[in-house]
């Protein structure tokens, strides 16, 4: 990159000499294949259900409470 880039200088970091296998192990579960799912229920909604949904929801007034009140972060 240093040969073609004129506005910055690039160097090595602690990951630049890792193999693809070493890097993949670092990713943990993110790099695992997903298991096949069986007997998964799929819920569908017809047009009447969709039309009866509100345009917006104020989550601070929903009972039971689903969000915390806003906190003063200074």
Buried (B, 14 or more C-beta within 10 A) or exposed (E): EEEEEEEEEEEEEEEEEEEEEEEEEEEEEEEEEEEEEEEEEEEEEEEEEEEEEEEEEEEEEEEEEEEEEEEEEE
